Amino acid sequence: MAHRCRCWFIQWCLACAILGGLPATAHAEDTLIWLLRDLPPLTIFEGPGKGQGALDQLLPILIEHLPEYRHQVQHVNRARGMQMLREPTFTCDPSLLWTPERAKYIVFSSQAFVVASNGIAIRHSQLDAMKPYIIEGQFDLQAFLDAHKTRVGAIAERSYGPVIDERLKHADPHTLALHYGNDALGSLLQMQRLGRLEAVLGYWPEIRYHAQQQGIATDDLSFYPIKGTAPYQHTHIACSDTPLGRQAIARINQVLREIPLEQVQQSYASWLDPVLRERYLRDNPSFFQDFPEQ
């Protein structure tokens, strides 16, 4: 009897030693929540090209290379996404512009995906009225806002890059139409069509896509870069600044160094108009050397 007890005790000790020596990954995985916004041509929720955006292709590759986590995808608007990233949750956004304010509560990947910068869309019927603000093919957003005569539409809590953000930050609220909804850009384009706005901010491929979804002819819109902005912007993968978020970004940085991104860049380029596409692909090798954080 004593011998059996002694054997059982030895077996129990061995089991504890083995279990205690198992790595942390043997325990239940943490759930990483990916926050996706409808942001054609990076992510496309509905309509033609649904699920075929550039980041729609990248995200499954990232998930495959991060088997230590359970992955959950959640569709959010910009305002809700920022709220979740501020909270102590394990959430990540695959496409976010770096800003000093966001860096206070969000941790960003070191490698970025480069997109053509935000600009402004104007209906052809409004071009004569907008001529004073169009100088050498660029739009003077500061002069437009200072005039206090017209309104520009923007998505609430979105960053458009440091130059545009600074202009909007100090603008008279009456000159801004901020939209918080899920189909914010589509709604702003409809407001513009009805004459309630003179201009709408956004990425040109995104504006064209949503205009088509709203039944608005893209030939009726002209797009202008904003005076003082760089031609390209860097979007990063970003996670809530928590221990799990920081750990995930370290792993994501490692994965991004290992996987080829040429296919994702080609996918994005295919959504650009021919002139912009040619310039984007030509400039691609020098993106990280020539263009500052935007």
C-alpha positions in Angstrom: 0.0 0.0 0.0 2.8 2.4 1.0 4.6 1.5 -2.3 1.5 2.3 -4.4 1.1 5.7 -2.6 4.7 6.5 -3.2 4.4 5.7 -6.9 1.3 7.8 -7.2 3.0 10.7 -5.5 6.0 10.4 -7.8 3.7 10.4 -10.9 1.8 13.4 -9.6 5.1 15.3 -9.0 6.2 14.5 -12.6 2.9 15.6 -14.0 3.1 18.9 -12.2 6.7 19.5 -13.4 5.7 18.8 -17.0 2.7 21.0 -16.9 4.6 23.7 -15.1 7.3 23.7 -17.7 4.9 24.1 -20.7 5.1 27.5 -22.5 2.5 30.1 -22.0 1.1 29.4 -25.5 -0.3 26.2 -24.2 -2.9 28.1 -22.2 -6.0 29.6 -23.9 -5.0 32.1 -26.5 -5.8 35.8 -26.1 -8.4 37.2 -28.6 -7.1 39.9 -30.8 -9.9 42.1 -32.1 -9.2 43.6 -35.6 -11.1 46.8 -36.1 -12.0 47.2 -39.8 -13.5 50.4 -41.3 -15.1 50.6 -44.8 -12.2 52.3 -46.5 -12.0 51.4 -50.2 -9.7 50.4 -51.8 -8.0 49.2 -48.6 -11.0 47.5 -47.0 -14.3 47.0 -48.9 -17.5 45.9 -47.0 -20.1 46.0 -49.7 -20.7 46.3 -53.4 -18.3 45.6 -56.3 -15.0 44.3 -55.0 -16.3 43.3 -51.6 -13.5 41.8 -49.6 -11.0 42.4 -52.4 -9.3 45.5 -51.0 -5.6 45.7 -50.5 -5.8 45.2 -46.7 -8.5 42.6 -47.1 -5.8 40.5 -48.7 -3.1 41.4 -46.1 -5.2 40.6 -43.0 -5.6 36.9 -43.6 -1.8 36.6 -44.1 -1.2 38.4 -40.8 -3.7 36.2 -39.0 -2.0 33.1 -40.5 1.4 34.2 -39.2 0.0 35.0 -35.7 -1.3 31.6 -34.6 -0.7 32.4 -30.9 -3.8 34.5 -30.9 -7.5 33.9 -31.5 -8.6 36.5 -34.1 -11.9 38.3 -34.3 -12.9 40.9 -37.0 -15.2 43.7 -36.0 -16.7 46.3 -38.4 -16.7 49.7 -36.9 -16.9 53.4 -38.0 -14.0 55.7 -37.3 -15.4 57.2 -34.1 -16.2 53.8 -32.6 -12.8 52.4 -33.6 -10.9 55.2 -31.9 -13.0 54.8 -28.8 -12.1 51.1 -28.6 -8.4 51.8 -29.1 -8.5 54.2 -26.2 -9.9 51.6 -23.9 -7.7 48.9 -22.2 -8.8 46.2 -24.7 -6.8 44.0 -27.0 -7.7 45.7 -30.3 -5.8 46.5 -33.4 -6.5 48.6 -36.5 -4.7 47.5 -39.7 -4.7 51.0 -41.3 -4.1 54.0 -39.1 -2.2 57.3 -39.6 0.3 58.1 -36.9 -0.3 61.4 -35.0 1.3 62.7 -31.8 -2.1 62.6 -30.1 -2.8 59.0 -31.0 0.7 57.9 -30.0 -0.3 58.8 -26.4 -2.6 55.8 -26.2 -1.9 53.7 -29.3 1.2 51.7 -30.3 2.1 51.7 -34.0 4.0 49.2 -36.2 7.3 50.3 -37.5 6.6 49.3 -41.1 3.9 51.2 -43.0 1.8 50.9 -46.0 1.9 53.9 -48.3 -1.2 55.4 -49.9 -1.8 58.5 -52.0 -2.6 61.4 -49.7 -6.0 62.8 -48.8 -7.4 65.7 -50.9 -10.6 67.5 -51.7 -13.5 66.6 -54.1 -15.5 69.4 -55.7 -18.5 69.1 -58.0 -17.9 70.6 -61.5 -20.9 72.9 -60.9 -19.0 74.5 -58.0 -15.7 74.9 -59.7 -16.2 78.6 -60.7 -17.0 79.5 -57.1 -14.0 77.5 -55.9 -11.5 79.0 -58.3 -10.1 81.5 -55.8 -8.8 78.5 -53.7 -7.3 76.4 -56.5 -3.7 77.5 -57.1 -1.5 75.6 -59.6 -3.6 72.5 -59.3 -3.7 72.5 -55.5 -6.5 73.5 -53.1 -5.8 76.1 -50.5 -7.8 74.7 -47.6 -6.7 77.4 -45.2 -8.0 80.2 -47.4 -11.2 78.2 -48.0 -11.8 77.9 -44.3 -10.9 81.5 -43.5 -13.5 82.8 -46.0 -16.3 81.5 -43.8 -18.6 81.3 -46.8 -18.7 77.6 -47.5 -18.6 74.2 -45.8 -16.4 71.2 -46.1 -17.4 67.7 -45.2 -15.1 65.4 -43.1 -15.4 62.1 -41.2 -15.4 62.6 -37.4 -12.2 61.6 -35.6 -10.4 60.6 -38.8 -6.9 61.9 -39.3 -6.3 63.4 -42.7 -2.6 64.0 -42.1 -0.9 66.7 -40.0 -1.4 69.6 -42.4 -5.1 69.0 -42.9 -5.7 68.1 -39.3 -4.1 71.4 -38.2 -6.4 73.3 -40.5 -9.5 71.6 -39.3 -8.5 71.9 -35.7 -8.6 75.7 -35.8 -11.5 76.1 -38.3 -14.8 77.7 -37.4 -17.2 74.9 -36.6 -19.8 76.4 -38.9 -17.5 75.7 -41.9 -17.2 72.0 -41.0 -19.7 69.2 -41.5 -18.5 66.3 -39.4 -20.2 62.9 -39.9 -20.0 60.1 -37.4 -22.1 57.4 -39.2 -21.1 54.1 -40.7 -21.5 55.3 -44.2 -20.1 58.8 -43.4 -18.4 59.5 -46.7 -21.4 58.4 -48.8 -23.6 60.6 -46.7 -21.3 63.6 -47.1 -21.2 63.1 -50.9 -25.0 63.1 -51.0 -25.0 66.3 -48.9 -22.6 67.8 -51.5 -24.8 66.7 -54.3 -27.8 68.4 -52.7 -25.8 71.6 -52.3 -25.4 71.5 -48.6 -21.6 71.2 -48.9 -19.2 72.7 -51.3 -16.3 70.2 -50.8 -15.6 66.8 -49.3 -12.3 65.6 -47.9 -11.0 62.1 -48.5 -8.8 59.8 -50.5 -9.6 60.0 -54.2 -10.0 56.2 -54.8 -12.3 56.1 -51.7 -14.4 59.1 -52.9 -14.8 57.6 -56.4 -15.9 54.2 -55.0 -18.5 55.7 -52.6 -19.7 58.1 -55.3 -20.5 55.2 -57.6 -22.2 53.4 -54.7 -24.4 56.6 -54.2 -25.2 56.8 -57.9 -23.0 59.9 -58.3 -21.1 60.2 -61.6 -17.4 60.4 -60.8 -17.0 62.5 -64.0 -19.0 65.2 -62.1 -16.3 65.5 -59.5 -12.8 67.0 -59.6 -10.1 66.1 -57.0 -7.3 68.4 -55.8 -4.4 67.7 -53.4 -4.3 70.0 -50.4 -1.6 72.8 -50.5 1.3 72.0 -48.2 0.7 68.2 -48.0 3.1 65.5 -49.2 1.9 63.3 -52.1 1.8 60.1 -50.0 0.9 59.1 -46.5 2.0 56.2 -44.3 -0.7 54.1 -42.7 0.4 51.7 -39.9 -1.0 48.7 -38.1 -1.9 50.0 -34.6 -2.9 48.4 -31.4 -4.2 49.7 -28.0 -1.2 50.6 -25.8 -1.6 47.8 -23.3 0.8 44.9 -22.5 -1.0 42.7 -25.0 -1.1 45.4 -27.6 2.6 46.1 -27.3 3.4 42.4 -27.5 1.2 42.0 -30.6 2.9 45.0 -32.4 6.4 43.4 -31.7 5.1 40.2 -33.4 3.5 42.1 -36.2 6.7 44.0 -36.9 8.4 40.7 -37.1 5.8 39.3 -39.5 5.8 42.4 -41.7 9.6 41.9 -42.2 9.1 38.3 -43.3 6.1 38.5 -45.7 6.3 40.1 -49.2 4.0 43.1 -49.6 4.4 43.5 -53.4 1.0 41.8 -54.1 -0.8 44.1 -51.6 0.8 47.2 -53.2 -0.1 46.1 -56.7 -3.7 45.5 -55.5 -3.9 49.0 -54.1 -2.3 50.5 -57.3 -4.9 48.8 -59.4 -7.6 51.0 -57.9 -5.8 54.2 -58.8 -6.5 56.2 -61.9 -3.9 55.5 -64.7 -1.8 58.6 -64.1 -1.7 58.3 -60.3 -1.1 54.5 -60.6 2.0 55.0 -62.8 3.4 57.6 -60.4 2.7 55.5 -57.4 4.4 52.4 -58.8 7.3 54.5 -60.0 7.8 56.2 -56.6 7.3 53.0 -54.6 11.0 52.1 -54.1 11.7 55.5 -52.6 8.7 55.9 -50.3 10.4 55.3 -47.0 13.5 57.4 -47.9 11.9 60.5 -49.4 8.6 61.0 -47.6 8.2 62.1 -44.0 5.6 60.7 -41.6 2.2 61.9 -42.7 
